[in-house]
Amino acid sequence: MNGPENYRKAQRLLAALDVVGNPTPAQEHQVQVAQVHATLALAAAGALADKSSADRTAWFNTVAVKDGV
């Protein structure tokens, strides 16, 4: 899963929540999973935006969409 896919996954998870009052444990877990996906998307975006990063090529290779993955 690449950065944009992680971002979209976080959006879908949060949009699917319908919390009225106190969240259930399952809803809290869904928020936590969304936070992980959002964090991964942010890490990918930040790494790719830093043109001076020595690891930029490695990040490009890591977040690139690969067939069958």
Backbone as CSV, one residue per row, in Angstrom:
resi,resn,N_x,N_y,N_z,CA_x,CA_y,CA_z,C_x,C_y,C_z
1,MET,0.851,-1.163,0.000,0.000,0.000,0.000,0.901,1.231,0.000
2,ASN,0.642,2.162,-0.905,1.468,3.369,-0.984,0.838,4.512,-0.183
3,GLY,1.496,5.658,-0.191,1.034,6.801,0.590,-0.393,7.228,0.291
4,PRO,-0.738,7.473,-0.985,-2.104,7.865,-1.294,-3.137,6.799,-0.912
5,GLU,-2.781,5.534,-1.066,-3.698,4.466,-0.678,-3.915,4.459,0.837
6,ASN,-2.847,4.699,1.593,-2.992,4.789,3.041,-3.890,5.963,3.426
7,TYR,-3.724,7.080,2.739,-4.550,8.259,3.014,-6.028,7.958,2.740
8,ARG,-6.303,7.353,1.588,-7.689,7.020,1.241,-8.285,6.009,2.223
9,LYS,-7.481,5.043,2.656,-7.953,4.048,3.625,-8.337,4.737,4.934
10,ALA,-7.514,5.662,5.395,-7.825,6.401,6.618,-9.126,7.181,6.455
11,GLN,-9.293,7.815,5.308,-10.527,8.563,5.052,-11.749,7.641,5.075
12,ARG,-11.638,6.484,4.423,-12.769,5.544,4.387,-13.124,5.050,5.783
13,LEU,-12.104,4.705,6.566,-12.355,4.207,7.918,-13.056,5.258,8.779
14,LEU,-12.613,6.487,8.683,-13.218,7.545,9.481,-14.612,7.906,8.982
15,ALA,-14.807,7.900,7.673,-16.120,8.223,7.111,-17.160,7.170,7.474
16,ALA,-16.719,5.931,7.673,-17.645,4.841,7.979,-18.131,4.866,9.427
17,LEU,-17.472,5.661,10.261,-17.865,5.727,11.672,-19.141,6.527,11.836
18,ASP,-20.003,6.034,12.695,-21.233,6.743,13.039,-21.330,6.706,14.556
19,VAL,-20.614,7.609,15.194,-20.519,7.610,16.645,-21.488,8.634,17.221
20,VAL,-22.382,8.152,18.056,-23.272,9.025,18.809,-23.037,8.682,20.272
21,GLY,-22.590,9.655,21.028,-22.267,9.376,22.424,-20.889,8.775,22.541
22,ASN,-20.718,7.869,23.472,-19.426,7.239,23.696,-19.148,6.183,22.636
23,PRO,-17.941,6.183,22.078,-17.615,5.164,21.066,-17.476,3.782,21.702
24,THR,-17.792,2.777,20.911,-17.616,1.401,21.353,-16.133,1.047,21.216
25,PRO,-15.706,-0.051,21.846,-14.322,-0.486,21.651,-13.986,-0.737,20.178
26,ALA,-14.922,-1.278,19.428,-14.680,-1.525,17.996,-14.489,-0.208,17.247
27,GLN,-15.269,0.808,17.592,-15.129,2.108,16.949,-13.800,2.764,17.329
28,GLU,-13.403,2.624,18.583,-12.115,3.154,19.009,-10.976,2.477,18.252
29,HIS,-11.102,1.174,18.057,-10.089,0.433,17.302,-10.039,0.926,15.853
30,GLN,-11.202,1.182,15.268,-11.248,1.659,13.890,-10.562,3.018,13.769
31,VAL,-10.733,3.882,14.751,-10.051,5.180,14.748,-8.542,4.976,14.841
32,GLN,-8.110,4.046,15.686,-6.682,3.774,15.829,-6.084,3.249,14.531
33,VAL,-6.791,2.368,13.849,-6.308,1.847,12.567,-6.228,2.980,11.543
34,ALA,-7.234,3.856,11.540,-7.209,5.007,10.628,-6.011,5.905,10.921
35,GLN,-5.690,6.085,12.199,-4.539,6.916,12.563,-3.232,6.315,12.045
36,VAL,-3.127,5.000,12.094,-1.925,4.341,11.569,-1.796,4.601,10.076
37,HIS,-2.892,4.429,9.338,-2.853,4.666,7.891,-2.529,6.124,7.577
38,ALA,-3.095,7.049,8.349,-2.814,8.469,8.128,-1.345,8.781,8.417
39,THR,-0.791,8.170,9.446,0.618,8.383,9.785,1.532,7.846,8.696
40,LEU,1.200,6.681,8.160,1.997,6.116,7.071,1.927,6.999,5.826
41,ALA,0.745,7.534,5.545,0.604,8.438,4.397,1.444,9.697,4.598
42,LEU,1.434,10.229,5.810,2.219,11.424,6.107,3.714,11.149,5.992
43,ALA,4.153,10.003,6.481,5.578,9.648,6.379,6.006,9.544,4.925
44,ALA,5.184,8.920,4.107,5.515,8.774,2.687,5.560,10.131,2.000
45,ALA,4.571,10.981,2.277,4.533,12.305,1.645,5.725,13.151,2.076
46,GLY,6.056,13.103,3.344,7.180,13.887,3.839,8.502,13.429,3.253
47,ALA,8.680,12.134,3.171,9.940,11.604,2.642,10.097,11.918,1.162
48,LEU,9.016,11.859,0.420,9.091,12.121,-1.013,9.228,13.604,-1.318
49,ALA,8.779,14.442,-0.408,8.849,15.887,-0.633,10.241,16.447,-0.365
50,ASP,11.031,15.737,0.429,12.367,16.220,0.794,13.362,15.837,-0.289
51,LYS,13.605,16.758,-1.209,14.493,16.468,-2.338,15.949,16.320,-1.924
52,SER,16.290,16.772,-0.730,17.673,16.666,-0.274,17.926,15.381,0.517
53,SER,16.879,14.596,0.725,17.018,13.380,1.523,17.850,12.338,0.795
54,ALA,18.823,11.792,1.507,19.652,10.727,0.933,18.832,9.452,0.741
55,ASP,17.742,9.343,1.481,16.900,8.140,1.404,15.746,8.288,0.413
56,ARG,15.717,9.375,-0.339,14.571,9.637,-1.221,14.345,8.502,-2.226
57,THR,15.402,8.014,-2.847,15.260,6.920,-3.814,14.716,5.674,-3.135
58,ALA,15.208,5.387,-1.946,14.710,4.226,-1.211,13.225,4.382,-0.897
59,TRP,12.813,5.604,-0.531,11.399,5.841,-0.262,10.579,5.687,-1.534
60,PHE,11.052,6.224,-2.646,10.322,6.071,-3.901,10.111,4.590,-4.210
61,ASN,11.161,3.799,-4.025,11.052,2.363,-4.290,10.113,1.686,-3.310
62,THR,10.093,2.147,-2.077,9.253,1.544,-1.048,7.780,1.848,-1.273
63,VAL,7.453,3.082,-1.618,6.044,3.470,-1.728,5.486,3.296,-3.135
64,ALA,6.315,2.885,-4.074,5.843,2.697,-5.443,4.837,1.562,-5.509
65,VAL,3.868,1.733,-6.367,2.877,0.679,-6.584,3.548,-0.457,-7.351
66,LYS,3.411,-1.646,-6.833,4.002,-2.820,-7.472,2.888,-3.771,-7.897
67,ASP,3.058,-4.409,-9.018,2.070,-5.374,-9.494,1.918,-6.500,-8.492
68,GLY,0.663,-6.837,-8.188,0.401,-7.966,-7.310,0.583,-7.687,-5.835
69,VAL,0.837,-6.429,-5.479,1.030,-6.109,-4.058,-0.002,-5.117,-3.633
